[in-house]
């Protein structure tokens, strides 16, 4: 595999760097910034981000949360006339690998008690396999790349991306089931943080 530190994300536009408030000990990692995130240069501040923050507020975790994406730029393609199309498409492996050093450095700086992958793309990046239905709320251990002084491991889990709850025509039963799985995962995180993870 290529040395990821030598890759550069080929996407133009301003990068949206991770937002890690002082005292945060949970890192929520999504796919890529949207239009509002690109304008404000902050992750998870658009409609999906507001829903995620509402969930975190209900779970009592909002003041403990940091936010990042596996891709720092808004993803799109260009048509023959140079116009942006396929806005917020899934980032390519090269794009993600080009941005990965920033994410890894953020994790190593923050040393979160737990990493939460928000959606399938982030889950794949941390080694999860299978459908969302089977991996939401499950845990695995992710080993950070070795540095000169230390190598740390982190518990990682997965929740549904809130964007999937917005305007996608989910049936009420499926919507309720997914939201219940998200809230159960967040409540489990809080319970763990309030006991043995601290």
N, C-alpha and C positions, 0 to 999 in steps of 0.2 A: 504494500500500500504506500502511496506517495506520502511524503512528509507534509502534513497538513499545514504546518506553520509557513510553508513556502507558497501556499495557494492564496489567491486573492479572489474575492467574490466579484464576478463580472457584472453585477447589476449596478446601474447608475443610481443616483439619488442619495439622499442623506441616510446614514445608518441610524437605526434606533437602538441605542445601547441599553443594556440591562438597567433596571431600576431597583436598587437594593437599599431600602431605608435603614438607618441605624437601628440595630436591635432585631432586625428580621432574621428568622431562623428557619424559614420554609421558602424554597425557591420554586415558583411555578413557571414552567417552561412551555411555551406554545410553538406554533409553526413559524409565523412571520408577521410583521406589522401590517396593518391595514391603512386606509387613507388618513384617518384621524391620528393614528399613531405616528405616521410619517410626518404629518403637519406639526404635531406637538412634541415629537421626538421622545415619546414615552411609550413603553409597551402596555398593552391591555387597558387602553383608555377609550376605545371605541365601544359600540353597542355590546359586543361579546364580552369585552373587558369589564364593562359596567355590570353585566350579569354575573360574571365571575366574582367581582368585588362584593356584589350583594350576597352571593352565597357565602363568601368568606366572612362577611359581617354577621350573617345569621349563625355561623359556626363559631364565632368568637376568635377568628384567626386573621382578620384583616390587618391588624397592627403588627403581625408577625410575618407578613408576606413580602417577598421580593418577586420581581417579575422579569422574565427574559424570553427570548425566542431562539430557535436553532438557526434561523436566518435573520440577519440584521436589517435587511432591506425589504421593501415592498416588492413582491415578485410579479412579473408580467412578461409578456412577449411583445414584439413589435411586428406590425404588418408591413406590407411592401412600401407604404407611404410614411413609415416611421411613427405611426400612431400606436399607443399602448393598447394591447388586447390581452385577454385572459388574465385580468387583474386578480391578484391574490391566488394565483395558481400554486400548486405544490412546488416547492423549491427543488432543484436538481441536486444530486449528490455533490457535484462540484461546487455549487453555490453554498450548500450547507458546510462542506469541508472548508471552504474559504473563510467562513465566519466562525468555525469551531474554536479556534484559539481564544477568541474573546469570551466565549461561553465557558470554556475550561478554566480560564484565569478567573472569571467571576466566581465560579464554584470554589476554586481553591482559595480565593480571598475571603469569600463569605463563610465557607465551611458550614453549609446548612445542616440542620438536624435531619431533614428529609427533603428530597427533590420530588416534585409532582409534575409528571408529564401531562400537559393539557392537550389531549387529542392524540390521534394515531401517529402522526408524523414525528412528534417529539418522542412518543413511546418507542417507535422503531429506532430512533437515534440512540436510545439507551438500552437497546437489545431485547425489547419485548417482541413477542411473536404471537400471532393469532388475532382473532377478532376482538373488537373493543368489548363486546359483551363478556368475553372470557378473561380479559386482563384488567378491567377497571377494578380498583381496590386491591389488586394483587401486588405483592412486593418482590423486589429482587435487589441484589447488591450491585452497585456500579463502582468500579475501581477507577479512580482518577489516574491520568497518565503520571508516570514517575517524574518527580522533580529532583533537584540536586539534594534536597534535604528531607523530603518526606513523601510518602504515598498514602493517601487516605481512601477509604471506601465509604459509600453513602447508601442509605436505603432509598429506593426509588419506587414510586407507585404511579398510578394512572387514573385520571378522571376524564369523562367526556368533555369535549370542547364546547363551551357555551354557544359558539356560533351555530352548532347543530340544533340548538333549541329555538333559533330565531328565523321565522319565516320559511321553514323547510317543510311544513305540512305534516309534522309528526302527529300520529294519532294520540289522543289523550292518554290512553293506557301506556303507550311506549314512552311518551313524554314523562309521565309520572314515574314510570319504572326507572328511567335513566336519571331523573332528578333525585330519586331516592337513593340510587347507587352512589351518585356524587356526594350527597349529604352524609351518607353513611361513611364514606371514605374520609371526608373532612372531619367528621366527628371522631373517627378512629384516630386520625392524626393528632387532633387536640388531646384526646385521652392519653395517647402515648407520650406526647410532649409534656403533659402535666404529671407524668409518672416517671418511668425509667429513662426516657431519652434525655431528661435534664438531670 
